[in-house]
Amino acid sequence: MHKNLHDSNLTRYKKPQFVNTFAVMINRYFGLTKMRINDTGDLPDIIALEKLCQISEKCPNTFFWVSTRRKDLIKKLYEKHNKQKLNKLWPKLVIRFSFEHDTRILDDLKFCKKYGVTASKTGYYDEIPKNILCKKLDQNNNCELCVDCYDPGVILRMYAYHKKGKILKIGELEK
């Protein structure tokens, strides 16, 4: 299912009317105040990321967030725009860099600060400091009124590993 959705997203991004159509749908028909973009798969290329930036400019009443593991795309966008921090160029779009469980957290946070993006990371429930743990766990797996993922001031948010709806503690991922 995810592969089909990912392929479908790729086809949509490539259409010349994609940005305008997407913006009209949000502004005129849905009236969304917040939207997560591309939650299936990762961004395919710099063109897709640039189009999401353009959509955020055309939707002044909507906050967006997109997650990516692609440091290369973040760097390319930064370089293309004269090394300006991305959160300053697109304040309504939070680009959240997802880094791996076993990476050095301080190095990744330095990367985020340099490029003007925020971060997300996964880990075992019992090893995540509660002040940076996603609040969905305390709210019946529902975001409810939480807007942390859309807030550029929330530099790091961590999500607990889960398997079939069960939150995993240290050692349970391998079982």
C-alpha positions in Angstrom: 0.0 0.0 0.0 2.8 2.5 0.9 4.6 1.9 -2.4 1.4 2.7 -4.3 0.8 5.9 -2.4 4.5 6.9 -2.8 4.3 6.3 -6.6 1.0 8.2 -6.7 2.6 11.1 -4.9 5.5 11.1 -7.4 3.1 11.4 -10.3 1.3 14.3 -8.7 4.4 16.3 -7.8 5.5 16.2 -11.5 2.4 17.9 -12.8 2.9 21.6 -13.6 -0.4 22.6 -11.9 0.4 20.7 -8.7 1.3 23.7 -6.6 -1.7 25.9 -7.6 -4.2 23.0 -7.4 -3.0 21.9 -4.0 -3.1 25.5 -2.7 -6.6 26.1 -4.0 -7.8 22.9 -2.4 -6.4 23.9 1.0 -7.5 27.6 0.8 -10.9 27.4 -0.8 -12.3 24.0 0.0 -10.7 22.6 3.1 -9.7 25.7 5.1 -7.0 23.7 6.9 -5.0 25.5 9.6 -2.4 22.7 9.8 -1.4 19.9 7.6 1.2 17.2 7.6 2.6 16.7 4.1 3.9 13.5 2.6 3.5 11.1 5.5 4.0 8.1 3.2 7.6 7.5 2.2 10.2 10.2 1.9 10.6 13.1 -0.4 11.8 11.9 -3.8 13.8 14.9 -4.9 14.6 18.6 -4.5 11.7 19.5 -6.9 9.2 18.0 -4.5 10.6 19.9 -1.5 10.6 23.2 -3.5 7.0 22.6 -4.4 6.0 22.1 -0.8 7.8 25.4 0.0 5.8 27.1 -2.8 2.5 25.7 -1.4 3.3 27.0 2.0 3.7 30.5 0.5 0.3 30.3 -1.2 -1.5 29.2 1.9 -1.1 32.0 4.5 -3.6 30.5 7.0 -2.0 27.0 7.1 1.0 25.6 8.9 2.7 22.7 7.3 5.2 20.1 8.4 7.1 17.6 6.4 9.4 14.9 7.6 12.5 13.7 5.7 15.6 11.6 6.2 17.2 13.3 3.2 20.0 15.6 4.5 21.0 16.0 0.8 17.7 17.7 0.0 17.9 20.0 3.0 21.5 21.0 2.0 20.6 21.6 -1.6 17.6 23.8 -0.7 19.9 25.8 1.7 22.6 26.2 -0.9 20.1 27.2 -3.6 18.8 30.0 -1.4 22.1 31.7 -0.5 22.6 29.7 2.7 19.6 31.2 4.4 18.0 29.2 7.1 15.0 27.4 5.7 12.7 28.3 8.6 13.3 31.9 7.9 12.5 31.6 4.2 9.3 29.5 4.8 8.0 30.2 8.3 4.8 28.3 7.7 6.6 25.1 6.8 8.4 23.1 9.4 10.9 20.8 7.7 11.6 18.1 10.3 14.8 16.0 9.8 14.2 12.5 11.0 17.4 11.0 12.2 18.2 7.4 13.0 18.1 5.9 16.4 21.8 5.2 16.6 23.1 8.5 15.4 24.8 11.1 17.5 22.1 13.4 18.7 24.2 16.5 19.2 25.7 16.3 15.7 22.2 16.0 14.2 20.9 18.9 16.3 23.8 21.0 15.1 22.8 20.1 11.5 19.3 21.2 12.3 20.4 24.5 13.7 22.7 25.3 10.8 20.0 24.7 8.2 17.0 26.0 10.0 15.1 22.8 10.4 13.7 20.8 13.3 14.3 17.2 14.2 12.5 14.0 15.1 13.9 10.8 16.3 12.5 7.4 17.3 13.5 5.4 20.4 12.3 3.1 23.1 9.5 4.5 25.3 11.5 4.1 28.5 14.6 5.8 27.2 12.9 9.0 25.9 12.9 12.0 28.1 9.2 12.8 28.7 9.7 16.5 27.9 10.5 15.7 24.3 8.2 12.6 23.9 5.4 12.9 21.4 2.2 13.7 23.4 0.0 11.3 21.4 0.8 8.6 23.8 -0.9 10.4 26.6 -3.9 11.3 24.4 -5.2 7.9 23.2 -2.8 8.0 20.2 -4.4 11.3 19.0 -2.7 14.6 18.5 -5.8 16.4 19.8 -4.8 20.1 20.3 -1.1 19.5 20.3 0.7 21.5 17.5 4.3 20.7 18.5 5.1 19.2 15.1 4.1 22.5 13.4 5.9 24.7 15.8 9.4 25.7 14.6 10.3 26.4 18.2 10.0 22.7 19.1 13.5 21.7 18.0 13.3 18.0 18.8 10.3 15.7 19.2 10.8 12.0 19.8 8.4 9.2 18.9 8.3 5.8 20.6 8.8 2.6 18.6 5.6 0.7 18.2 4.5 -2.6 16.8 0.9 -3.3 16.0 -0.2 -0.5 18.3 1.9 -1.5 21.2 4.5 0.9 22.5 7.9 -0.8 22.8 10.3 -0.7 25.7 14.0 -1.4 25.5 14.7 -4.8 24.0 11.2 -5.4 22.6 11.8 -4.2 19.0 13.8 -7.4 18.3 11.2 -9.8 19.6 
